[in-house]
């Protein structure tokens, strides 16, 4: 978020000296996509509040597209540098370096945790979708049965009342 905020402030011509002194590299495309995953979390909060199977399914899809896919794209970009740094232990032989630290190593540490978190999100979103879908299906079938029973009872009541003979 720090990388994105610094770039957004820079685009808006807002100058904060402390951020400029950090010389934060410009964010890559995967970081912008990953930043959009925040809006997927808003879907999840709304789905939890309303028990909406449709919203939790959208959250499930958003997590795949905006969280896991960008991380996997970044893995393909940073993995060669990570392997090179592990073999050579020299930051001059890797492409992505920030303040004499290989970004690939920092990213691998981040990705290790982030992938676990996002895979758990996907797993539990899928479980909630299955549970809520089954519950809603069962509930709609129960309501249909109640409506058909009520309409059958009212039809019987009108027939028995209307078929009475008066002597």
Backbone as a chain_set.jsonl record, in Angstrom:
{"seq": "XXXXXXXXXXXXXXXXXXXXXXXXXXXXXXXXXXXXXXXXXXXXXXXXXXXXXXXXXXXXXXXXXXXXXXXXXXXXXXXXXXXXXXXXXXXXXXXXXXXXXXXXXXXXXXXXXXXXXXXXXXXXXXXXXXXXXXXXXXXXXXXXXXXXXXXXXXXXXXXXXXXXXXX", "coords": {"N": [[0.825, -1.189, 0.0], [2.05, 1.155, 0.608], [3.715, 1.647, -1.566], [1.788, 2.071, -3.559], [0.365, 4.268, -2.533], [2.342, 6.265, -2.495], [2.829, 6.551, -5.223], [0.304, 7.341, -6.137], [-0.006, 9.791, -4.782], [2.103, 11.165, -5.95], [1.214, 11.327, -8.602], [-0.908, 13.016, -8.211], [0.36, 15.348, -7.72], [1.142, 15.868, -5.078], [3.365, 16.507, -2.615], [5.305, 14.813, -0.383], [7.849, 14.923, 1.715], [9.096, 12.917, 3.31], [8.247, 10.518, 2.134], [9.313, 10.825, -0.419], [12.026, 10.757, 0.112], [12.454, 8.091, 0.673], [12.716, 6.878, -1.729], [11.021, 5.068, -3.15], [10.379, 2.442, -5.37], [8.531, 2.626, -8.476], [5.226, 1.296, -8.603], [4.476, -1.956, -9.924], [2.387, -3.493, -12.476], [1.149, -5.742, -11.351], [1.021, -5.026, -8.687], [-0.794, -2.938, -8.642], [-3.113, -4.308, -9.414], [-3.282, -6.064, -7.277], [-3.728, -4.261, -5.234], [-6.325, -3.526, -5.829], [-7.707, -5.616, -4.769], [-8.71, -4.975, -2.351], [-11.304, -4.032, -2.705], [-12.652, -6.358, -3.206], [-12.715, -7.43, -0.663], [-14.575, -5.771, 0.515], [-16.861, -6.712, -0.717], [-17.006, -9.202, 0.521], [-17.497, -8.472, 3.186], [-20.031, -7.335, 2.931], [-21.432, -9.575, 1.998], [-21.262, -11.264, 4.213], [-22.782, -9.861, 6.033], [-25.313, -10.003, 4.916], [-25.719, -12.665, 4.328], [-25.447, -13.546, 1.681], [-25.331, -15.609, -1.011], [-24.703, -15.07, -3.637], [-23.088, -12.754, -3.502], [-20.931, -13.744, -2.011], [-19.944, -15.543, -3.805], [-19.096, -13.805, -5.831], [-17.071, -12.555, -4.404], [-15.366, -14.72, -4.061], [-14.543, -15.142, -6.72], [-13.351, -12.64, -7.191], [-11.226, -12.782, -5.402], [-9.64, -14.76, -6.559], [-9.021, -13.459, -9.011], [-7.981, -10.891, -8.314], [-6.236, -11.209, -6.2], [-4.812, -13.75, -5.997], [-3.993, -14.213, -8.696], [-2.406, -11.844, -9.401], [-0.309, -12.253, -7.534], [0.795, -14.643, -8.454], [1.639, -13.82, -10.972], [3.615, -12.021, -10.22], [5.333, -13.802, -9.0], [6.374, -15.151, -11.225], [7.834, -13.082, -12.327], [9.733, -12.349, -10.35], [10.988, -14.699, -9.525], [13.281, -15.712, -11.038], [15.272, -13.827, -10.246], [15.318, -14.335, -7.514], [16.308, -16.966, -7.374], [18.812, -16.542, -8.542], [19.946, -14.797, -6.653], [20.02, -16.485, -4.413], [21.887, -18.361, -5.281], [24.209, -16.856, -5.938], [24.515, -14.823, -4.006], [24.852, -12.099, -4.355], [23.97, -8.812, -4.807], [24.351, -7.303, -7.064], [23.974, -8.852, -9.255], [21.333, -9.269, -9.65], [18.159, -8.142, -10.965], [16.15, -6.516, -9.739], [16.496, -4.319, -7.226], [16.407, -2.676, -4.112], [17.636, -0.261, -2.115], [20.014, -1.747, -1.608], [18.911, -4.192, -1.098], [17.635, -7.221, -2.265], [14.711, -7.23, -4.055], [13.323, -9.473, -4.771], [13.745, -11.382, -2.767], [12.513, -10.175, -0.568], [9.929, -10.103, -1.6], [9.392, -12.873, -1.847], [9.223, -13.665, 0.82], [6.981, -12.184, 1.582], [5.096, -13.265, -0.227], [4.926, -15.92, 0.583], [3.406, -15.863, 2.942], [1.157, -14.406, 2.062], [0.04, -15.98, -0.022], [-0.83, -18.226, 1.415], [-2.794, -17.051, 3.047], [-4.617, -16.069, 1.12], [-5.346, -18.412, -0.215], [-6.685, -19.708, 1.837], [-8.792, -17.897, 2.08], [-10.11, -18.309, -0.364], [-10.841, -21.0, -0.071], [-12.596, -20.954, 2.2], [-14.512, -19.139, 1.311], [-15.629, -20.573, -0.787], [-16.69, -22.725, 0.656], [-18.608, -21.371, 2.244], [-20.256, -20.432, 0.194], [-21.308, -22.856, -0.833], [-22.712, -23.794, 1.436], [-24.515, -21.666, 1.99], [-25.913, -21.581, -0.422], [-27.167, -24.103, -0.476], [-28.76, -23.837, 1.807], [-30.431, -21.678, 1.063], [-31.728, -22.815, -1.148], [-33.081, -24.958, 0.077], [-34.716, -23.502, 1.786], [-36.304, -22.058, -0.05], [-37.638, -24.188, -1.282], [-39.102, -25.179, 0.889], [-40.776, -23.002, 1.383], [-42.251, -22.988, -0.992], [-43.565, -25.438, -0.741], [-45.132, -24.9, 1.507], [-46.743, -22.868, 0.494], [-48.115, -24.247, -1.523], [-49.462, -26.12, 0.046], [-51.047, -24.417, 1.599], [-52.626, -23.247, -0.425], [-53.924, -25.527, -1.359], [-55.36, -26.264, 0.926], [-57.031, -24.033, 1.205], [-58.463, -24.256, -1.139], [-59.832, -26.668, -0.689], [-61.363, -25.944, 1.474], [-63.077, -23.995, 0.369], [-64.451, -25.552, -1.479], [-65.785, -27.426, 0.142], [-67.404, -25.747, 1.584], [-68.895, -24.545, -0.397], [-70.234, -26.708, -1.485], [-72.205, -27.49, 0.216], [-75.439, -28.605, 0.933], [-78.545, -27.085, 1.193], [-81.394, -27.778, 2.99]], "CA": [[0.0, 0.0, 0.0], [2.955, 2.302, 0.637], [4.126, 1.917, -2.949], [0.654, 2.624, -4.301], [0.034, 5.605, -2.029], [3.377, 7.196, -2.943], [2.619, 6.797, -6.644], [-0.938, 8.121, -6.278], [0.289, 11.161, -4.352], [2.973, 11.742, -6.969], [0.369, 11.647, -9.76], [-1.757, 14.148, -7.826], [1.28, 16.448, -7.42], [1.23, 16.1, -3.638], [4.746, 16.219, -2.271], [5.595, 14.506, 1.021], [9.301, 14.763, 1.722], [9.499, 11.637, 3.899], [8.025, 9.474, 1.132], [10.245, 11.025, -1.523], [13.366, 10.36, 0.553], [12.556, 6.635, 0.678], [12.983, 6.463, -3.109], [10.235, 3.848, -3.38], [10.215, 2.203, -6.805], [7.166, 2.722, -9.0], [4.561, -0.009, -8.526], [4.245, -2.713, -11.151], [0.982, -3.775, -12.777], [0.602, -6.713, -10.404], [0.752, -4.348, -7.419], [-2.049, -2.206, -8.821], [-4.188, -5.307, -9.364], [-3.348, -6.557, -5.903], [-4.349, -3.187, -4.462], [-7.77, -3.565, -6.085], [-8.324, -6.706, -4.007], [-9.401, -4.348, -1.217], [-12.729, -3.935, -3.017], [-13.198, -7.696, -3.021], [-12.98, -7.598, 0.762], [-15.841, -5.092, 0.792], [-17.895, -7.667, -1.118], [-17.093, -10.231, 1.561], [-18.168, -7.892, 4.354], [-21.455, -7.213, 2.583], [-21.988, -10.93, 1.922], [-21.395, -11.779, 5.572], [-23.87, -9.149, 6.695], [-26.602, -10.373, 4.326], [-25.719, -14.099, 4.006], [-25.724, -13.6, 0.248], [-24.516, -16.58, -1.745], [-24.244, -14.411, -4.861], [-21.967, -11.868, -3.168], [-19.755, -14.525, -1.596], [-19.397, -16.101, -5.043], [-18.341, -12.708, -6.456], [-15.858, -12.398, -3.602], [-14.524, -15.87, -4.408], [-13.968, -14.843, -8.036], [-12.473, -11.476, -7.033], [-10.004, -13.212, -4.724], [-8.812, -15.415, -7.578], [-8.551, -12.518, -10.035], [-7.282, -9.707, -7.81], [-5.255, -11.531, -5.162], [-3.934, -14.867, -6.348], [-3.396, -14.034, -10.027], [-1.253, -10.928, -9.345], [0.812, -12.858, -6.818], [1.43, -15.628, -9.341], [2.357, -13.044, -11.993], [4.837, -11.506, -9.588], [6.231, -14.944, -8.811], [7.085, -15.394, -12.48], [8.775, -11.986, -12.566], [10.786, -12.274, -9.345], [11.62, -15.979, -9.212], [14.667, -15.826, -11.526], [16.148, -13.041, -9.373], [15.402, -15.036, -6.234], [17.227, -18.099, -7.552], [20.144, -15.971, -8.766], [20.471, -14.293, -5.38], [20.34, -17.631, -3.548], [23.101, -19.017, -5.76], [25.368, -15.967, -5.994], [24.582, -13.945, -2.827], [25.379, -10.812, -4.807], [22.843, -7.992, -5.261], [24.644, -6.702, -8.363], [23.616, -9.789, -10.319], [19.871, -9.358, -9.758], [17.598, -6.969, -11.638], [15.331, -5.668, -8.868], [17.168, -4.047, -5.953], [16.0, -1.442, -3.455], [18.507, 0.017, -0.968], [20.916, -2.888, -1.493], [18.139, -5.386, -0.741], [16.966, -7.793, -3.433], [13.256, -7.205, -3.909], [12.82, -10.839, -4.94], [13.763, -12.055, -1.462], [11.448, -9.543, 0.212], [8.666, -10.556, -2.161], [9.174, -14.289, -1.533], [8.767, -13.711, 2.212], [5.602, -11.688, 1.553], [4.255, -14.188, -0.987], [4.732, -17.13, 1.375], [2.287, -15.612, 3.846], [-0.007, -13.94, 1.304], [-0.576, -17.11, -0.726], [-1.561, -19.024, 2.397], [-3.99, -16.309, 3.452], [-5.579, -15.999, 0.018], [-5.878, -19.752, -0.458], [-7.701, -19.939, 2.872], [-9.951, -17.088, 1.717], [-10.803, -19.001, -1.448], [-11.422, -22.215, 0.491], [-13.745, -20.652, 3.057], [-15.549, -18.512, 0.487], [-16.303, -21.663, -1.495], [-17.503, -23.454, 1.642], [-19.765, -20.544, 2.566], [-21.136, -20.423, -0.974], [-22.026, -24.13, -0.869], [-23.633, -23.858, 2.572], [-25.586, -20.691, 1.822], [-26.727, -21.979, -1.58], [-28.013, -25.22, -0.042], [-29.746, -23.301, 2.735], [-31.419, -20.892, 0.316], [-32.509, -23.751, -1.951], [-33.958, -25.656, 1.013], [-35.694, -22.525, 2.266], [-37.275, -21.753, -1.12], [-38.477, -25.371, -1.461], [-40.019, -25.221, 2.026], [-41.785, -21.964, 1.163], [-43.122, -23.45, -2.07], [-44.427, -26.485, -0.194], [-46.106, -24.249, 2.381], [-47.698, -22.159, -0.353], [-48.978, -25.225, -2.191], [-50.331, -26.679, 1.083], [-52.032, -23.378, 1.933], [-53.568, -23.097, -1.527], [-54.738, -26.744, -1.394], [-56.291, -26.176, 2.05], [-58.042, -23.019, 0.918], [-59.317, -24.797, -2.198], [-60.693, -27.654, -0.057], [-62.307, -25.223, 2.327], [-64.101, -23.344, -0.458], [-65.266, -26.603, -2.083], [-66.68, -28.011, 1.14], [-68.383, -24.742, 1.954], [-69.765, -24.309, -1.546], [-70.979, -27.904, -1.863], [-73.213, -27.791, 1.239], [-76.824, -28.525, 0.486], [-79.48, -26.494, 2.148], [-82.69, -28.459, 2.895]], "C": [[0.872, 1.257, 0.0], [3.392, 2.658, -0.777], [2.997, 2.566, -3.734], [0.34, 4.045, -3.838], [1.068, 6.627, -2.49], [3.175, 7.533, -4.415], [1.354, 7.619, -6.884], [-0.716, 9.581, -5.872], [1.163, 11.875, -5.376], [2.159, 12.155, -8.204], [-0.542, 12.837, -9.484], [-0.934, 15.385, -7.474], [1.259, 16.858, -5.954], [2.603, 15.606, -3.205], [4.872, 16.001, -0.777], [7.068, 14.107, 1.071], [9.732, 13.388, 2.236], [9.323, 10.483, 2.908], [9.007, 9.597, -0.022], [11.653, 10.567, -1.148], [13.546, 8.841, 0.575], [12.897, 6.071, -0.697], [12.31, 5.127, -3.424], [10.084, 3.642, -4.879], [8.748, 2.295, -7.222], [6.515, 1.338, -8.947], [4.385, -0.645, -9.907], [2.748, -2.945, -11.325], [0.388, -4.735, -11.751], [0.27, -6.052, -9.072], [-0.521, -3.518, -7.492], [-3.236, -3.169, -8.754], [-4.379, -5.828, -7.941], [-3.984, -5.504, -4.987], [-5.857, -3.14, -4.646], [-8.468, -4.671, -5.301], [-9.018, -6.188, -2.75], [-10.904, -4.304, -1.465], [-13.412, -5.303, -2.956], [-13.527, -7.965, -1.566], [-14.26, -6.877, 1.177], [-17.024, -5.971, 0.384], [-18.099, -8.728, -0.035], [-17.806, -9.696, 2.795], [-19.661, -7.765, 4.114], [-22.127, -8.592, 2.542], [-22.195, -11.509, 3.315], [-22.569, -11.13, 6.292], [-25.225, -9.643, 6.204], [-26.755, -11.864, 4.046], [-26.052, -14.327, 2.536], [-24.766, -14.558, -0.449], [-23.953, -15.951, -3.012], [-23.041, -13.519, -4.58], [-20.729, -12.646, -2.728], [-19.131, -15.195, -2.81], [-18.6, -15.038, -5.801], [-17.029, -12.461, -5.715], [-14.858, -13.506, -3.924], [-13.81, -15.61, -5.729], [-12.982, -13.681, -7.938], [-11.166, -11.855, -6.348], [-9.074, -13.914, -5.701], [-8.195, -14.396, -8.518], [-7.653, -11.416, -9.486], [-6.262, -9.997, -6.712], [-4.28, -12.614, -5.614], [-3.259, -14.682, -7.703], [-2.249, -13.024, -10.012], [-0.051, -11.499, -8.602], [1.539, -13.878, -7.687], [2.177, -14.935, -10.479], [3.667, -12.503, -11.433], [5.834, -12.627, -9.332], [7.036, -15.21, -10.076], [8.109, -14.301, -12.76], [9.972, -12.038, -11.618], [11.536, -13.58, -9.11], [13.027, -16.123, -9.788], [15.665, -15.029, -10.679], [16.354, -13.731, -8.026], [16.398, -16.184, -6.314], [18.652, -17.593, -7.745], [20.756, -15.481, -7.459], [20.829, -15.44, -4.434], [21.634, -18.307, -3.969], [24.332, -18.133, -5.622], [25.581, -15.137, -4.729], [25.169, -12.574, -3.161], [24.224, -9.996, -5.38], [23.102, -7.336, -6.615], [24.246, -7.596, -9.529], [22.108, -9.972, -10.468], [19.332, -8.049, -10.341], [16.919, -6.0, -10.684], [15.99, -5.529, -7.503], [16.636, -2.72, -5.422], [16.815, -1.309, -2.181], [19.396, -1.181, -0.618], [20.212, -4.156, -0.969], [17.48, -5.935, -2.007], [15.458, -7.877, -3.192], [12.682, -8.606, -4.008], [12.773, -11.59, -3.612], [12.662, -11.494, -0.566], [10.086, -10.035, -0.287], [8.387, -12.017, -1.808], [8.689, -14.449, -0.089], [7.31, -13.259, 2.299], [4.681, -12.706, 0.898], [3.973, -15.467, -0.216], [3.525, -16.988, 2.296], [1.026, -15.272, 3.053], [-0.703, -15.08, 0.569], [-1.359, -17.996, 0.235], [-2.861, -18.34, 2.801], [-5.036, -16.329, 2.34], [-6.134, -17.372, -0.351], [-6.904, -20.135, 0.607], [-8.957, -19.122, 2.587], [-10.778, -17.793, 0.649], [-11.522, -20.238, -0.907], [-12.683, -21.907, 1.293], [-14.848, -19.925, 2.297], [-16.327, -19.578, -0.273], [-17.201, -22.452, -0.543], [-18.756, -22.669, 2.011], [-20.757, -20.516, 1.413], [-21.959, -21.716, -1.037], [-23.071, -24.204, 0.236], [-24.807, -22.911, 2.363], [-26.483, -21.043, 0.64], [-27.666, -23.115, -1.194], [-29.104, -24.731, 0.905], [-30.836, -22.525, 1.996], [-32.297, -21.777, -0.557], [-33.507, -24.488, -1.08], [-35.065, -24.726, 1.497], [-36.735, -22.212, 1.202], [-38.176, -22.955, -1.384], [-39.495, -25.485, -0.336], [-41.125, -24.19, 1.857], [-42.754, -22.364, 0.056], [-44.073, -24.531, -1.573], [-45.496, -25.89, 0.704], [-47.163, -23.521, 1.563], [-48.653, -23.129, -1.039], [-49.924, -25.877, -1.189], [-51.415, -25.685, 1.456], [-53.058, -23.221, 0.824], [-54.458, -24.329, -1.649], [-55.762, -26.721, -0.268], [-57.382, -25.157, 1.785], [-58.978, -23.497, -0.183], [-60.268, -25.835, -1.621], [-61.752, -26.966, 0.783], [-63.399, -24.563, 1.508], [-64.987, -24.38, -1.121], [-66.239, -27.184, -1.079], [-67.738, -27.007, 1.561], [-69.389, -24.538, 0.819], [-70.612, -25.516, -1.906], [-72.032, -28.284, -0.831], [-74.605, -27.633, 0.652], [-77.671, -27.916, 1.59], [-80.819, -27.175, 1.956], [-83.787, -27.649, 3.459]], "O": [[0.483, 2.293, -0.54], [3.435, 3.833, -1.142], [3.227, 3.508, -4.493], [0.079, 4.924, -4.66], [0.703, 7.749, -2.842], [3.336, 8.688, -4.811], [1.341, 8.499, -7.745], [-1.188, 10.496, -6.547], [0.974, 13.064, -5.635], [2.398, 13.217, -8.779], [-0.907, 13.576, -10.399], [-1.483, 16.369, -6.98], [1.346, 18.042, -5.627], [2.954, 14.443, -3.402], [4.582, 16.901, 0.012], [7.466, 13.076, 0.53], [10.629, 12.765, 1.668], [10.155, 9.577, 2.851], [9.481, 8.589, -0.546], [12.387, 10.05, -1.99], [14.674, 8.354, 0.501], [13.318, 4.92, -0.814], [12.948, 4.188, -3.9], [9.701, 4.57, -5.591], [7.845, 2.068, -6.416], [7.169, 0.329, -9.213], [4.176, 0.039, -10.908], [1.948, -2.635, -10.442], [-0.755, -4.56, -11.329], [-0.667, -6.473, -8.394], [-1.248, -3.409, -6.505], [-4.244, -2.875, -8.111], [-5.504, -6.005, -7.474], [-4.709, -5.856, -4.056], [-6.586, -2.76, -3.731], [-9.693, -4.664, -5.182], [-9.829, -6.896, -2.153], [-11.692, -4.514, -0.543], [-14.609, -5.391, -2.684], [-14.504, -8.65, -1.262], [-14.954, -7.322, 2.091], [-18.06, -5.978, 1.049], [-19.229, -9.1, 0.28], [-18.63, -10.394, 3.386], [-20.464, -8.057, 5.0], [-23.259, -8.749, 2.999], [-23.199, -12.174, 3.566], [-23.266, -11.783, 7.069], [-26.182, -9.7, 6.976], [-27.808, -12.294, 3.576], [-26.85, -15.203, 2.199], [-23.553, -14.345, -0.471], [-22.836, -16.271, -3.416], [-22.074, -13.528, -5.342], [-19.604, -12.252, -3.039], [-17.917, -15.397, -2.848], [-17.542, -15.338, -6.353], [-16.0, -12.19, -6.334], [-13.658, -13.259, -4.044], [-12.605, -15.835, -5.841], [-11.904, -13.727, -8.53], [-10.113, -11.308, -6.676], [-7.863, -13.695, -5.679], [-6.998, -14.447, -8.799], [-6.668, -11.046, -10.124], [-5.498, -9.108, -6.335], [-3.067, -12.408, -5.609], [-2.07, -14.967, -7.841], [-1.191, -13.319, -10.569], [1.093, -11.26, -8.989], [2.767, -13.961, -7.654], [3.23, -15.408, -10.906], [4.699, -12.53, -12.103], [7.043, -12.422, -9.435], [8.239, -15.464, -10.011], [9.146, -14.568, -13.368], [11.104, -11.797, -12.039], [12.629, -13.559, -8.542], [13.909, -16.618, -9.085], [16.775, -15.497, -10.423], [17.452, -13.702, -7.471], [17.234, -16.353, -5.426], [19.593, -18.149, -7.178], [21.933, -15.717, -7.186], [21.837, -15.369, -3.73], [22.396, -18.775, -3.123], [25.394, -18.615, -5.229], [26.717, -14.784, -4.412], [25.885, -11.974, -2.359], [23.569, -10.429, -6.328], [22.163, -6.859, -7.253], [24.187, -7.138, -10.67], [21.655, -10.742, -11.315], [19.959, -6.996, -10.228], [17.092, -4.787, -10.807], [16.043, -6.48, -6.723], [16.44, -1.767, -6.176], [16.706, -2.136, -1.275], [19.502, -1.565, 0.546], [20.861, -5.071, -0.461], [16.835, -5.186, -2.741], [15.001, -8.516, -2.245], [11.657, -8.898, -3.392], [11.841, -12.357, -3.37], [11.962, -12.246, 0.112], [9.201, -10.344, 0.51], [7.246, -12.361, -1.5], [7.829, -15.287, 0.183], [6.503, -13.871, 2.999], [3.599, -12.982, 1.415], [2.892, -16.041, -0.347], [2.715, -17.908, 2.407], [-0.051, -15.794, 3.342], [-1.932, -15.13, 0.546], [-2.444, -18.467, -0.106], [-3.907, -18.983, 2.885], [-6.213, -16.579, 2.598], [-7.291, -17.475, -0.761], [-7.885, -20.815, 0.306], [-10.068, -19.595, 2.825], [-12.002, -17.863, 0.75], [-12.677, -20.489, -1.249], [-13.722, -22.532, 1.083], [-16.022, -20.092, 2.626], [-17.549, -19.493, -0.39], [-18.328, -22.805, -0.889], [-19.846, -23.236, 2.084], [-21.967, -20.571, 1.632], [-23.167, -21.673, -1.267], [-24.198, -24.634, -0.008], [-25.961, -23.301, 2.537], [-27.693, -20.822, 0.698], [-28.844, -23.088, -1.551], [-30.25, -25.169, 0.808], [-32.023, -22.697, 2.274], [-33.492, -21.514, -0.693], [-34.669, -24.631, -1.462], [-36.222, -25.133, 1.602], [-37.922, -22.11, 1.51], [-39.358, -22.779, -1.679], [-40.644, -25.851, -0.585], [-42.285, -24.471, 2.154], [-43.952, -22.104, 0.158], [-45.249, -24.544, -1.937], [-46.646, -26.327, 0.669], [-48.346, -23.555, 1.901], [-49.853, -22.87, -1.129], [-51.073, -26.163, -1.528], [-52.576, -26.063, 1.614], [-54.247, -23.075, 1.106], [-55.63, -24.202, -2.005], [-56.911, -27.114, -0.472], [-58.544, -25.398, 2.109], [-60.166, -23.176, -0.163], [-61.427, -25.879, -2.034], [-62.912, -27.377, 0.79], [-64.558, -24.574, 1.924], [-66.176, -24.123, -1.314], [-67.402, -27.413, -1.409], [-68.866, -27.395, 1.865], [-70.586, -24.378, 1.059], [-71.63, -25.359, -2.58], [-72.693, -29.31, -0.988], [-74.904, -26.654, -0.032], [-77.504, -28.22, 2.771], [-81.348, -27.155, 0.845], [-84.939, -28.081, 3.455]]}, "num_chains": 1, "name": "protein.A"}
